[in-house]
Amino acid sequence: MRFLIISPIIIVFVQVCSPKIDPPDPRDPMIAQGREIFFNETFNGNGRTCGTCHPAENNFTLDPTFIRGLPDDDPLFVAENNPDLAENFENPILMEQHSLIMENLDGFDNLPEKFTMRGIPHLLGLTHSVSSGQGPRTGWSGDGAPGDLSLRSFATGAVIQHFTKTTNRIPGVDFRLPTEEELDALEAFQLSLGRQEELVLPLPLKNEAAARGQTIFTDPASGKCFACHFNAGANAAPALFGEGAGNLNFNTGVEDLPDKPADFTGELIPRDDGFGIPGNGEFNTPSLVEAADTPPFFHNNSVETLEGSIAFYNGAAFNNSPAGQLVQGATGSGINLDATQVEAVADFLRVINTLDNIAQARDLLLSYADRDFLGNVEYTRLLNQSLEEIDDCIMVLRSGGLHPKAVQYLEEARNATLEAIDAHNYERKRETSRTAAQVLDSTRNELIELNP
């Protein structure tokens, strides 16, 4: 490490540079192999697959609403259906009510007491969120993987933690470990998910509230969000933390929040100590581009709403935390946004999330129309996944009362996509897919100036 003096009162650490991950070619056969493994391979375990906790139709994460819609025999509920996993494998109450999954990040030697309960991080945009100057960052604290902490190791750790037939976790008996080839394929598939390019802020947004939210987000005197969420992503601002800093860990005081909803269940929830063994209370920074349609928020799913997650940074839990003290020491003040400013930042995050979903849906539709086979989505699933992206757009904009004209266009795109799904003639499917993509272009034009 070395020091970088930004101004007489701002001194921050600069991490050593780390290699950047090149975006994958979505047509790489290895990605298709990884997709097959991700959704169908149980590794001779309890019936779970990677897709059990990271379903594509729910943005590769779980929330209580989605969980409630699953059948009783879904592998997610294996602890309730397999007597050998009835204790110390999952907490069904916390899983079903708060989508919290049991993790034994500090080892398996004391299962009744040594565990954490964590939400499930989505897998979108990993190309731009797992690298740091100090090594890979996977999971919620950066130590979600054994060994070298890499995305490949993350898959190995997931099999040991979540796929086992009993809590003995004996390789070759309770599960089989992934092969090197499978790990390569799983890594390729996961890196192909979501956006492959970082945003470049500021964007020429048309909605005044969202534009104001963007200004607050990037303003070092008010929102100060840009420092840790550079371009609304998962990486630290190079001007502050140095080129190659990448995804950093901070202790933001989330564990000190009062009245966390999961606590009201009365279930045992040991304090999550964050990165390392023993932990240092730090968690790695998530990307915010995908935030609006992937609640609940934070590693412990302690906040349900986008506005609540932003307002967290106004409160005592953050401002008394090491990260909060760093902000105050570096800038001379803490974060203190009024209610309208919180809503403006939320509107900004909703719009950039919608823009990302529009781009994903449009690519899926055109891939179907052009018979452009992708490795990260089954060809027969292209239209259904585009429909899911469009539905997310509608939900996100409506939740903030944003862009009614754009919502109208999205409804048109949705109807065209449904027509493509239902059509029996392939040429009709292609035609209506292109129509839906064209309507999405009109939707995007409602959100952003194309030639500012």
TORKOL-4160 file (C-alpha; in steps of 0.2 Angstrom, whole numbers, padded with zeros to 4 digits, m for minus):
452
<pt num="1" X="0000" Y="0000" Z="0000"/>
<pt num="2" X="0005" Y="0018" Z="m0002"/>
<pt num="3" X="m0004" Y="0034" Z="0003"/>
<pt num="4" X="m0012" Y="0046" Z="m0010"/>
<pt num="5" X="m0015" Y="0064" Z="m0004"/>
<pt num="6" X="m0030" Y="0071" Z="m0013"/>
<pt num="7" X="m0031" Y="0087" Z="m0004"/>
<pt num="8" X="m0024" Y="0094" Z="0013"/>
<pt num="9" X="m0039" Y="0085" Z="0022"/>
<pt num="10" X="m0041" Y="0070" Z="0011"/>
<pt num="11" X="m0029" Y="0055" Z="0013"/>
<pt num="12" X="m0034" Y="0038" Z="0007"/>
<pt num="13" X="m0025" Y="0022" Z="0004"/>
<pt num="14" X="m0021" Y="0016" Z="m0013"/>
<pt num="15" X="m0021" Y="m0003" Z="m0017"/>
<pt num="16" X="m0009" Y="m0011" Z="m0029"/>
<pt num="17" X="m0015" Y="m0014" Z="m0046"/>
<pt num="18" X="m0024" Y="m0030" Z="m0050"/>
<pt num="19" X="m0027" Y="m0037" Z="m0068"/>
<pt num="20" X="m0043" Y="m0033" Z="m0076"/>
<pt num="21" X="m0055" Y="m0047" Z="m0082"/>
<pt num="22" X="m0058" Y="m0046" Z="m0100"/>
<pt num="23" X="m0077" Y="m0048" Z="m0105"/>
<pt num="24" X="m0081" Y="m0065" Z="m0111"/>
<pt num="25" X="m0087" Y="m0069" Z="m0128"/>
<pt num="26" X="m0105" Y="m0075" Z="m0124"/>
<pt num="27" X="m0104" Y="m0087" Z="m0139"/>
<pt num="28" X="m0090" Y="m0097" Z="m0131"/>
<pt num="29" X="m0094" Y="m0115" Z="m0130"/>
<pt num="30" X="m0087" Y="m0116" Z="m0112"/>
<pt num="31" X="m0101" Y="m0104" Z="m0107"/>
<pt num="32" X="m0114" Y="m0115" Z="m0113"/>
<pt num="33" X="m0106" Y="m0130" Z="m0104"/>
<pt num="34" X="m0105" Y="m0119" Z="m0088"/>
<pt num="35" X="m0124" Y="m0115" Z="m0090"/>
<pt num="36" X="m0128" Y="m0133" Z="m0091"/>
<pt num="37" X="m0118" Y="m0137" Z="m0075"/>
<pt num="38" X="m0125" Y="m0122" Z="m0066"/>
<pt num="39" X="m0143" Y="m0126" Z="m0068"/>
<pt num="40" X="m0143" Y="m0145" Z="m0069"/>
<pt num="41" X="m0127" Y="m0153" Z="m0060"/>
<pt num="42" X="m0130" Y="m0158" Z="m0042"/>
<pt num="43" X="m0113" Y="m0165" Z="m0039"/>
<pt num="44" X="m0120" Y="m0181" Z="m0032"/>
<pt num="45" X="m0127" Y="m0171" Z="m0017"/>
<pt num="46" X="m0143" Y="m0167" Z="m0010"/>
<pt num="47" X="m0152" Y="m0162" Z="m0026"/>
<pt num="48" X="m0148" Y="m0143" Z="m0026"/>
<pt num="49" X="m0139" Y="m0135" Z="m0041"/>
<pt num="50" X="m0131" Y="m0118" Z="m0042"/>
<pt num="51" X="m0147" Y="m0112" Z="m0049"/>
<pt num="52" X="m0157" Y="m0117" Z="m0034"/>
<pt num="53" X="m0151" Y="m0101" Z="m0025"/>
<pt num="54" X="m0147" Y="m0091" Z="m0040"/>
<pt num="55" X="m0162" Y="m0094" Z="m0052"/>
<pt num="56" X="m0161" Y="m0084" Z="m0068"/>
<pt num="57" X="m0179" Y="m0079" Z="m0068"/>
<pt num="58" X="m0176" Y="m0070" Z="m0052"/>
<pt num="59" X="m0160" Y="m0060" Z="m0057"/>
<pt num="60" X="m0149" Y="m0075" Z="m0050"/>
<pt num="61" X="m0154" Y="m0071" Z="m0032"/>
<pt num="62" X="m0168" Y="m0076" Z="m0020"/>
<pt num="63" X="m0181" Y="m0065" Z="m0010"/>
<pt num="64" X="m0195" Y="m0070" Z="0001"/>
<pt num="65" X="m0208" Y="m0067" Z="m0012"/>
<pt num="66" X="m0200" Y="m0079" Z="m0025"/>
<pt num="67" X="m0197" Y="m0092" Z="m0011"/>
<pt num="68" X="m0215" Y="m0092" Z="m0007"/>
<pt num="69" X="m0219" Y="m0096" Z="m0025"/>
<pt num="70" X="m0208" Y="m0112" Z="m0025"/>
<pt num="71" X="m0216" Y="m0130" Z="m0023"/>
<pt num="72" X="m0214" Y="m0139" Z="m0007"/>
<pt num="73" X="m0202" Y="m0151" Z="m0015"/>
<pt num="74" X="m0190" Y="m0138" Z="m0022"/>
<pt num="75" X="m0172" Y="m0143" Z="m0017"/>
<pt num="76" X="m0171" Y="m0126" Z="m0008"/>
<pt num="77" X="m0181" Y="m0134" Z="0006"/>
<pt num="78" X="m0170" Y="m0149" Z="0007"/>
<pt num="79" X="m0167" Y="m0146" Z="0026"/>
<pt num="80" X="m0186" Y="m0148" Z="0029"/>
<pt num="81" X="m0187" Y="m0164" Z="0018"/>
<pt num="82" X="m0171" Y="m0173" Z="0022"/>
<pt num="83" X="m0169" Y="m0179" Z="0041"/>
<pt num="84" X="m0150" Y="m0179" Z="0039"/>
<pt num="85" X="m0150" Y="m0160" Z="0036"/>
<pt num="86" X="m0164" Y="m0155" Z="0048"/>
<pt num="87" X="m0152" Y="m0147" Z="0060"/>
<pt num="88" X="m0137" Y="m0135" Z="0057"/>
<pt num="89" X="m0139" Y="m0134" Z="0039"/>
<pt num="90" X="m0152" Y="m0121" Z="0036"/>
<pt num="91" X="m0164" Y="m0111" Z="0046"/>
<pt num="92" X="m0181" Y="m0113" Z="0037"/>
<pt num="93" X="m0189" Y="m0098" Z="0046"/>
<pt num="94" X="m0175" Y="m0086" Z="0042"/>
<pt num="95" X="m0174" Y="m0093" Z="0024"/>
<pt num="96" X="m0192" Y="m0092" Z="0020"/>
<pt num="97" X="m0196" Y="m0076" Z="0029"/>
<pt num="98" X="m0180" Y="m0066" Z="0025"/>
<pt num="99" X="m0171" Y="m0076" Z="0012"/>
<pt num="100" X="m0156" Y="m0079" Z="0023"/>
<pt num="101" X="m0145" Y="m0094" Z="0020"/>
<pt num="102" X="m0134" Y="m0102" Z="0033"/>
<pt num="103" X="m0115" Y="m0100" Z="0030"/>
<pt num="104" X="m0101" Y="m0108" Z="0040"/>
<pt num="105" X="m0087" Y="m0096" Z="0034"/>
<pt num="106" X="m0076" Y="m0099" Z="0049"/>
<pt num="107" X="m0076" Y="m0118" Z="0048"/>
<pt num="108" X="m0088" Y="m0133" Z="0052"/>
<pt num="109" X="m0081" Y="m0137" Z="0069"/>
<pt num="110" X="m0095" Y="m0129" Z="0079"/>
<pt num="111" X="m0111" Y="m0130" Z="0068"/>
<pt num="112" X="m0124" Y="m0125" Z="0082"/>
<pt num="113" X="m0115" Y="m0109" Z="0086"/>
<pt num="114" X="m0102" Y="m0104" Z="0073"/>
<pt num="115" X="m0112" Y="m0098" Z="0057"/>
<pt num="116" X="m0118" Y="m0083" Z="0049"/>
<pt num="117" X="m0135" Y="m0079" Z="0040"/>
<pt num="118" X="m0133" Y="m0070" Z="0024"/>
<pt num="119" X="m0143" Y="m0065" Z="0009"/>
<pt num="120" X="m0139" Y="m0072" Z="m0008"/>
<pt num="121" X="m0129" Y="m0060" Z="m0019"/>
<pt num="122" X="m0134" Y="m0059" Z="m0037"/>
<pt num="123" X="m0122" Y="m0064" Z="m0051"/>
<pt num="124" X="m0124" Y="m0050" Z="m0063"/>
<pt num="125" X="m0110" Y="m0040" Z="m0069"/>
<pt num="126" X="m0097" Y="m0050" Z="m0060"/>
<pt num="127" X="m0084" Y="m0046" Z="m0073"/>
<pt num="128" X="m0083" Y="m0028" Z="m0065"/>
<pt num="129" X="m0085" Y="m0033" Z="m0047"/>
<pt num="130" X="m0074" Y="m0047" Z="m0041"/>
<pt num="131" X="m0057" Y="m0040" Z="m0044"/>
<pt num="132" X="m0047" Y="m0029" Z="m0031"/>
<pt num="133" X="m0029" Y="m0024" Z="m0028"/>
<pt num="134" X="m0029" Y="m0036" Z="m0014"/>
<pt num="135" X="m0036" Y="m0051" Z="m0023"/>
<pt num="136" X="m0053" Y="m0058" Z="m0028"/>
<pt num="137" X="m0069" Y="m0052" Z="m0020"/>
<pt num="138" X="m0083" Y="m0065" Z="m0020"/>
<pt num="139" X="m0098" Y="m0067" Z="m0009"/>
<pt num="140" X="m0103" Y="m0053" Z="0003"/>
<pt num="141" X="m0087" Y="m0051" Z="0013"/>
<pt num="142" X="m0074" Y="m0056" Z="0000"/>
<pt num="143" X="m0071" Y="m0073" Z="0009"/>
<pt num="144" X="m0086" Y="m0082" Z="0002"/>
<pt num="145" X="m0074" Y="m0094" Z="m0006"/>
<pt num="146" X="m0060" Y="m0106" Z="0001"/>
<pt num="147" X="m0042" Y="m0106" Z="m0004"/>
<pt num="148" X="m0038" Y="m0091" Z="m0016"/>
<pt num="149" X="m0055" Y="m0083" Z="m0014"/>
<pt num="150" X="m0058" Y="m0083" Z="m0033"/>
<pt num="151" X="m0074" Y="m0086" Z="m0042"/>
<pt num="152" X="m0068" Y="m0104" Z="m0046"/>
<pt num="153" X="m0065" Y="m0107" Z="m0028"/>
<pt num="154" X="m0082" Y="m0099" Z="m0024"/>
<pt num="155" X="m0091" Y="m0114" Z="m0034"/>
<pt num="156" X="m0081" Y="m0127" Z="m0024"/>
<pt num="157" X="m0086" Y="m0118" Z="m0007"/>
<pt num="158" X="m0104" Y="m0118" Z="m0013"/>
<pt num="159" X="m0104" Y="m0137" Z="m0016"/>
<pt num="160" X="m0096" Y="m0141" Z="0001"/>
<pt num="161" X="m0108" Y="m0129" Z="0010"/>
<pt num="162" X="m0124" Y="m0131" Z="0001"/>
<pt num="163" X="m0125" Y="m0147" Z="m0009"/>
<pt num="164" X="m0120" Y="m0160" Z="0005"/>
<pt num="165" X="m0131" Y="m0174" Z="0009"/>
<pt num="166" X="m0126" Y="m0173" Z="0028"/>
<pt num="167" X="m0118" Y="m0161" Z="0039"/>
<pt num="168" X="m0102" Y="m0172" Z="0039"/>
<pt num="169" X="m0098" Y="m0165" Z="0022"/>
<pt num="170" X="m0087" Y="m0179" Z="0017"/>
<pt num="171" X="m0081" Y="m0177" Z="m0001"/>
<pt num="172" X="m0085" Y="m0193" Z="m0011"/>
<pt num="173" X="m0099" Y="m0198" Z="0001"/>
<pt num="174" X="m0110" Y="m0182" Z="0004"/>
<pt num="175" X="m0105" Y="m0174" Z="m0013"/>
<pt num="176" X="m0092" Y="m0174" Z="m0026"/>
<pt num="177" X="m0081" Y="m0159" Z="m0029"/>
<pt num="178" X="m0081" Y="m0150" Z="m0046"/>
<pt num="179" X="m0067" Y="m0155" Z="m0058"/>
<pt num="180" X="m0055" Y="m0142" Z="m0065"/>
<pt num="181" X="m0064" Y="m0142" Z="m0081"/>
<pt num="182" X="m0081" Y="m0139" Z="m0073"/>
<pt num="183" X="m0074" Y="m0125" Z="m0062"/>
<pt num="184" X="m0067" Y="m0117" Z="m0078"/>
<pt num="185" X="m0084" Y="m0118" Z="m0087"/>
<pt num="186" X="m0094" Y="m0112" Z="m0071"/>
<pt num="187" X="m0082" Y="m0097" Z="m0070"/>
<pt num="188" X="m0085" Y="m0093" Z="m0089"/>
<pt num="189" X="m0104" Y="m0094" Z="m0087"/>
<pt num="190" X="m0105" Y="m0083" Z="m0072"/>
<pt num="191" X="m0093" Y="m0070" Z="m0079"/>
<pt num="192" X="m0105" Y="m0069" Z="m0095"/>
<pt num="193" X="m0120" Y="m0064" Z="m0085"/>
<pt num="194" X="m0127" Y="m0046" Z="m0085"/>
<pt num="195" X="m0118" Y="m0031" Z="m0091"/>
<pt num="196" X="m0101" Y="m0032" Z="m0099"/>
<pt num="197" X="m0097" Y="m0013" Z="m0098"/>
<pt num="198" X="m0096" Y="m0001" Z="m0084"/>
<pt num="199" X="m0107" Y="0015" Z="m0085"/>
<pt num="200" X="m0099" Y="0031" Z="m0088"/>
<pt num="201" X="m0107" Y="0045" Z="m0077"/>
<pt num="202" X="m0115" Y="0057" Z="m0079"/>
<pt num="203" X="m0128" Y="0051" Z="m0091"/>
<pt num="204" X="m0140" Y="0063" Z="m0100"/>
<pt num="205" X="m0155" Y="0058" Z="m0090"/>
<pt num="206" X="m0172" Y="0066" Z="m0095"/>
<pt num="207" X="m0181" Y="0064" Z="m0078"/>
<pt num="208" X="m0177" Y="0079" Z="m0067"/>
<pt num="209" X="m0178" Y="0070" Z="m0051"/>
<pt num="210" X="m0167" Y="0056" Z="m0057"/>
<pt num="211" X="m0154" Y="0069" Z="m0065"/>
<pt num="212" X="m0154" Y="0077" Z="m0048"/>
<pt num="213" X="m0151" Y="0061" Z="m0039"/>
<pt num="214" X="m0136" Y="0058" Z="m0051"/>
<pt num="215" X="m0129" Y="0074" Z="m0046"/>
<pt num="216" X="m0131" Y="0070" Z="m0027"/>
<pt num="217" X="m0124" Y="0053" Z="m0030"/>
<pt num="218" X="m0108" Y="0060" Z="m0038"/>
<pt num="219" X="m0106" Y="0075" Z="m0027"/>
<pt num="220" X="m0091" Y="0074" Z="m0015"/>
<pt num="221" X="m0100" Y="0086" Z="m0004"/>
<pt num="222" X="m0117" Y="0078" Z="m0002"/>
<pt num="223" X="m0121" Y="0060" Z="m0007"/>
<pt num="224" X="m0102" Y="0055" Z="m0008"/>
<pt num="225" X="m0108" Y="0038" Z="m0016"/>
<pt num="226" X="m0096" Y="0040" Z="m0031"/>
<pt num="227" X="m0081" Y="0037" Z="m0020"/>
<pt num="228" X="m0085" Y="0018" Z="m0016"/>
<pt num="229" X="m0097" Y="0015" Z="m0031"/>
<pt num="230" X="m0088" Y="0023" Z="m0045"/>
<pt num="231" X="m0100" Y="0025" Z="m0060"/>
<pt num="232" X="m0113" Y="0017" Z="m0049"/>
<pt num="233" X="m0103" Y="0000" Z="m0050"/>
<pt num="234" X="m0094" Y="m0010" Z="m0037"/>
<pt num="235" X="m0077" Y="m0002" Z="m0038"/>
<pt num="236" X="m0069" Y="0012" Z="m0029"/>
<pt num="237" X="m0065" Y="0029" Z="m0037"/>
<pt num="238" X="m0048" Y="0028" Z="m0045"/>
<pt num="239" X="m0045" Y="0047" Z="m0041"/>
<pt num="240" X="m0047" Y="0043" Z="m0023"/>
<pt num="241" X="m0041" Y="0025" Z="m0021"/>
<pt num="242" X="m0029" Y="0024" Z="m0036"/>
<pt num="243" X="m0030" Y="0014" Z="m0052"/>
<pt num="244" X="m0033" Y="m0004" Z="m0049"/>
<pt num="245" X="m0040" Y="m0002" Z="m0032"/>
<pt num="246" X="m0056" Y="m0011" Z="m0038"/>
<pt num="247" X="m0068" Y="m0019" Z="m0026"/>
<pt num="248" X="m0064" Y="m0014" Z="m0008"/>
<pt num="249" X="m0070" Y="m0020" Z="0009"/>
<pt num="250" X="m0077" Y="m0008" Z="0022"/>
<pt num="251" X="m0085" Y="m0009" Z="0039"/>
<pt num="252" X="m0101" Y="0001" Z="0036"/>
<pt num="253" X="m0109" Y="m0003" Z="0053"/>
<pt num="254" X="m0124" Y="m0013" Z="0045"/>
<pt num="255" X="m0122" Y="m0026" Z="0059"/>
<pt num="256" X="m0126" Y="m0012" Z="0071"/>
<pt num="257" X="m0143" Y="m0007" Z="0063"/>
<pt num="258" X="m0156" Y="m0008" Z="0076"/>
<pt num="259" X="m0173" Y="m0017" Z="0073"/>
<pt num="260" X="m0167" Y="m0028" Z="0060"/>
<pt num="261" X="m0182" Y="m0038" Z="0053"/>
<pt num="262" X="m0174" Y="m0055" Z="0055"/>
<pt num="263" X="m0171" Y="m0052" Z="0074"/>
<pt num="264" X="m0189" Y="m0051" Z="0077"/>
<pt num="265" X="m0191" Y="m0069" Z="0073"/>
<pt num="266" X="m0182" Y="m0074" Z="0089"/>
<pt num="267" X="m0170" Y="m0085" Z="0080"/>
<pt num="268" X="m0152" Y="m0086" Z="0084"/>
<pt num="269" X="m0142" Y="m0075" Z="0072"/>
<pt num="270" X="m0124" Y="m0073" Z="0077"/>
<pt num="271" X="m0116" Y="m0057" Z="0073"/>
<pt num="272" X="m0108" Y="m0058" Z="0056"/>
<pt num="273" X="m0090" Y="m0053" Z="0058"/>
<pt num="274" X="m0086" Y="m0050" Z="0039"/>
<pt num="275" X="m0070" Y="m0053" Z="0031"/>
<pt num="276" X="m0057" Y="m0066" Z="0037"/>
<pt num="277" X="m0056" Y="m0078" Z="0052"/>
<pt num="278" X="m0059" Y="m0071" Z="0064"/>
<pt num="279" X="m0068" Y="m0057" Z="0054"/>
<pt num="280" X="m0064" Y="m0039" Z="0054"/>
<pt num="281" X="m0082" Y="m0033" Z="0051"/>
<pt num="282" X="m0079" Y="m0028" Z="0033"/>
<pt num="283" X="m0089" Y="m0032" Z="0018"/>
<pt num="284" X="m0086" Y="m0029" Z="0000"/>
<pt num="285" X="m0095" Y="m0016" Z="m0010"/>
<pt num="286" X="m0109" Y="m0022" Z="m0022"/>
<pt num="287" X="m0113" Y="m0014" Z="m0038"/>
<pt num="288" X="m0128" Y="m0002" Z="m0038"/>
<pt num="289" X="m0133" Y="m0003" Z="m0056"/>
<pt num="290" X="m0143" Y="m0019" Z="m0053"/>
<pt num="291" X="m0149" Y="m0014" Z="m0036"/>
<pt num="292" X="m0167" Y="m0008" Z="m0039"/>
<pt num="293" X="m0173" Y="m0025" Z="m0045"/>
<pt num="294" X="m0163" Y="m0036" Z="m0032"/>
<pt num="295" X="m0169" Y="m0032" Z="m0015"/>
<pt num="296" X="m0168" Y="m0034" Z="0000"/>
<pt num="297" X="m0152" Y="m0025" Z="0003"/>
<pt num="298" X="m0135" Y="m0027" Z="0012"/>
<pt num="299" X="m0127" Y="m0044" Z="0016"/>
<pt num="300" X="m0140" Y="m0048" Z="0030"/>
<pt num="301" X="m0156" Y="m0042" Z="0020"/>
<pt num="302" X="m0159" Y="m0030" Z="0034"/>
<pt num="303" X="m0167" Y="m0016" Z="0023"/>
<pt num="304" X="m0181" Y="m0020" Z="0011"/>
<pt num="305" X="m0183" Y="m0003" Z="0001"/>
<pt num="306" X="m0171" Y="0006" Z="m0010"/>
<pt num="307" X="m0175" Y="0022" Z="m0001"/>
<pt num="308" X="m0171" Y="0014" Z="0016"/>
<pt num="309" X="m0155" Y="0007" Z="0009"/>
<pt num="310" X="m0149" Y="0025" Z="0004"/>
<pt num="311" X="m0156" Y="0033" Z="0021"/>
<pt num="312" X="m0145" Y="0020" Z="0030"/>
<pt num="313" X="m0130" Y="0031" Z="0027"/>
<pt num="314" X="m0138" Y="0046" Z="0036"/>
<pt num="315" X="m0140" Y="0036" Z="0052"/>
<pt num="316" X="m0130" Y="0032" Z="0067"/>
<pt num="317" X="m0125" Y="0014" Z="0062"/>
<pt num="318" X="m0115" Y="0021" Z="0047"/>
<pt num="319" X="m0109" Y="0037" Z="0054"/>
<pt num="320" X="m0102" Y="0029" Z="0069"/>
<pt num="321" X="m0094" Y="0015" Z="0059"/>
<pt num="322" X="m0076" Y="0014" Z="0053"/>
<pt num="323" X="m0082" Y="0018" Z="0035"/>
<pt num="324" X="m0092" Y="0033" Z="0042"/>
<pt num="325" X="m0078" Y="0040" Z="0052"/>
<pt num="326" X="m0067" Y="0038" Z="0036"/>
<pt num="327" X="m0080" Y="0048" Z="0026"/>
<pt num="328" X="m0081" Y="0062" Z="0040"/>
<pt num="329" X="m0062" Y="0063" Z="0042"/>
<pt num="330" X="m0059" Y="0064" Z="0023"/>
<pt num="331" X="m0073" Y="0077" Z="0019"/>
<pt num="332" X="m0076" Y="0086" Z="0035"/>
<pt num="333" X="m0094" Y="0079" Z="0037"/>
<pt num="334" X="m0104" Y="0064" Z="0037"/>
<pt num="335" X="m0118" Y="0060" Z="0024"/>
<pt num="336" X="m0134" Y="0069" Z="0028"/>
<pt num="337" X="m0147" Y="0069" Z="0014"/>
<pt num="338" X="m0165" Y="0075" Z="0017"/>
<pt num="339" X="m0180" Y="0064" Z="0012"/>
<pt num="340" X="m0182" Y="0072" Z="m0005"/>
<pt num="341" X="m0163" Y="0069" Z="m0009"/>
<pt num="342" X="m0165" Y="0051" Z="m0004"/>
<pt num="343" X="m0179" Y="0049" Z="m0016"/>
<pt num="344" X="m0169" Y="0058" Z="m0030"/>
<pt num="345" X="m0155" Y="0046" Z="m0028"/>
<pt num="346" X="m0167" Y="0031" Z="m0028"/>
<pt num="347" X="m0175" Y="0038" Z="m0044"/>
<pt num="348" X="m0157" Y="0039" Z="m0052"/>
<pt num="349" X="m0154" Y="0021" Z="m0047"/>
<pt num="350" X="m0171" Y="0015" Z="m0054"/>
<pt num="351" X="m0167" Y="0023" Z="m0070"/>
<pt num="352" X="m0150" Y="0016" Z="m0073"/>
<pt num="353" X="m0157" Y="m0001" Z="m0068"/>
<pt num="354" X="m0170" Y="0001" Z="m0081"/>
<pt num="355" X="m0158" Y="0006" Z="m0094"/>
<pt num="356" X="m0148" Y="m0010" Z="m0090"/>
<pt num="357" X="m0163" Y="m0021" Z="m0091"/>
<pt num="358" X="m0169" Y="m0013" Z="m0107"/>
<pt num="359" X="m0151" Y="m0017" Z="m0115"/>
<pt num="360" X="m0152" Y="m0035" Z="m0109"/>
<pt num="361" X="m0170" Y="m0038" Z="m0115"/>
<pt num="362" X="m0166" Y="m0030" Z="m0132"/>
<pt num="363" X="m0150" Y="m0041" Z="m0134"/>
<pt num="364" X="m0160" Y="m0056" Z="m0130"/>
<pt num="365" X="m0174" Y="m0052" Z="m0142"/>
<pt num="366" X="m0162" Y="m0048" Z="m0156"/>
<pt num="367" X="m0152" Y="m0064" Z="m0153"/>
<pt num="368" X="m0168" Y="m0074" Z="m0155"/>
<pt num="369" X="m0173" Y="m0065" Z="m0171"/>
<pt num="370" X="m0156" Y="m0067" Z="m0178"/>
<pt num="371" X="m0154" Y="m0085" Z="m0172"/>
<pt num="372" X="m0139" Y="m0079" Z="m0163"/>
<pt num="373" X="m0136" Y="m0093" Z="m0151"/>
<pt num="374" X="m0129" Y="m0087" Z="m0134"/>
<pt num="375" X="m0120" Y="m0098" Z="m0122"/>
<pt num="376" X="m0126" Y="m0089" Z="m0107"/>
<pt num="377" X="m0145" Y="m0091" Z="m0111"/>
<pt num="378" X="m0153" Y="m0107" Z="m0119"/>
<pt num="379" X="m0159" Y="m0102" Z="m0136"/>
<pt num="380" X="m0177" Y="m0108" Z="m0131"/>
<pt num="381" X="m0176" Y="m0097" Z="m0116"/>
<pt num="382" X="m0171" Y="m0081" Z="m0125"/>
<pt num="383" X="m0189" Y="m0074" Z="m0126"/>
<pt num="384" X="m0195" Y="m0079" Z="m0109"/>
<pt num="385" X="m0179" Y="m0071" Z="m0101"/>
<pt num="386" X="m0182" Y="m0055" Z="m0111"/>
<pt num="387" X="m0200" Y="m0055" Z="m0104"/>
<pt num="388" X="m0193" Y="m0056" Z="m0087"/>
<pt num="389" X="m0181" Y="m0041" Z="m0090"/>
<pt num="390" X="m0196" Y="m0031" Z="m0097"/>
<pt num="391" X="m0206" Y="m0035" Z="m0082"/>
<pt num="392" X="m0192" Y="m0029" Z="m0070"/>
<pt num="393" X="m0192" Y="m0013" Z="m0080"/>
<pt num="394" X="m0210" Y="m0010" Z="m0077"/>
<pt num="395" X="m0209" Y="m0014" Z="m0059"/>
<pt num="396" X="m0194" Y="m0003" Z="m0056"/>
<pt num="397" X="m0201" Y="0012" Z="m0064"/>
<pt num="398" X="m0219" Y="0010" Z="m0057"/>
<pt num="399" X="m0211" Y="0008" Z="m0039"/>
<pt num="400" X="m0204" Y="0026" Z="m0041"/>
<pt num="401" X="m0219" Y="0033" Z="m0051"/>
<pt num="402" X="m0206" Y="0037" Z="m0065"/>
<pt num="403" X="m0208" Y="0039" Z="m0084"/>
<pt num="404" X="m0227" Y="0034" Z="m0087"/>
<pt num="405" X="m0224" Y="0036" Z="m0106"/>
<pt num="406" X="m0209" Y="0024" Z="m0105"/>
<pt num="407" X="m0220" Y="0012" Z="m0094"/>
<pt num="408" X="m0233" Y="0012" Z="m0108"/>
<pt num="409" X="m0219" Y="0008" Z="m0121"/>
<pt num="410" X="m0214" Y="m0006" Z="m0110"/>
<pt num="411" X="m0231" Y="m0013" Z="m0109"/>
<pt num="412" X="m0231" Y="m0013" Z="m0128"/>
<pt num="413" X="m0214" Y="m0022" Z="m0129"/>
<pt num="414" X="m0221" Y="m0035" Z="m0116"/>
<pt num="415" X="m0236" Y="m0038" Z="m0127"/>
<pt num="416" X="m0226" Y="m0040" Z="m0142"/>
<pt num="417" X="m0214" Y="m0052" Z="m0133"/>
<pt num="418" X="m0229" Y="m0062" Z="m0127"/>
<pt num="419" X="m0235" Y="m0063" Z="m0145"/>
<pt num="420" X="m0218" Y="m0070" Z="m0150"/>
<pt num="421" X="m0218" Y="m0083" Z="m0137"/>
<pt num="422" X="m0236" Y="m0089" Z="m0141"/>
<pt num="423" X="m0234" Y="m0088" Z="m0160"/>
<pt num="424" X="m0233" Y="m0105" Z="m0169"/>
<pt num="425" X="m0224" Y="m0099" Z="m0185"/>
<pt num="426" X="m0206" Y="m0096" Z="m0183"/>
<pt num="427" X="m0205" Y="m0081" Z="m0195"/>
<pt num="428" X="m0219" Y="m0073" Z="m0184"/>
<pt num="429" X="m0209" Y="m0076" Z="m0169"/>
<pt num="430" X="m0194" Y="m0067" Z="m0177"/>
<pt num="431" X="m0205" Y="m0053" Z="m0183"/>
<pt num="432" X="m0213" Y="m0049" Z="m0166"/>
<pt num="433" X="m0196" Y="m0051" Z="m0157"/>
<pt num="434" X="m0189" Y="m0037" Z="m0168"/>
<pt num="435" X="m0205" Y="m0026" Z="m0165"/>
<pt num="436" X="m0202" Y="m0028" Z="m0146"/>
<pt num="437" X="m0184" Y="m0023" Z="m0148"/>
<pt num="438" X="m0189" Y="m0008" Z="m0158"/>
<pt num="439" X="m0202" Y="m0003" Z="m0145"/>
<pt num="440" X="m0188" Y="m0005" Z="m0132"/>
<pt num="441" X="m0178" Y="0008" Z="m0142"/>
<pt num="442" X="m0192" Y="0020" Z="m0140"/>
<pt num="443" X="m0193" Y="0017" Z="m0121"/>
<pt num="444" X="m0174" Y="0021" Z="m0120"/>
<pt num="445" X="m0177" Y="0037" Z="m0129"/>
<pt num="446" X="m0189" Y="0042" Z="m0115"/>
<pt num="447" X="m0176" Y="0039" Z="m0102"/>
<pt num="448" X="m0160" Y="0047" Z="m0109"/>
<pt num="449" X="m0155" Y="0059" Z="m0122"/>
<pt num="450" X="m0146" Y="0050" Z="m0136"/>
<pt num="451" X="m0136" Y="0064" Z="m0143"/>
<pt num="452" X="m0134" Y="0077" Z="m0129"/>
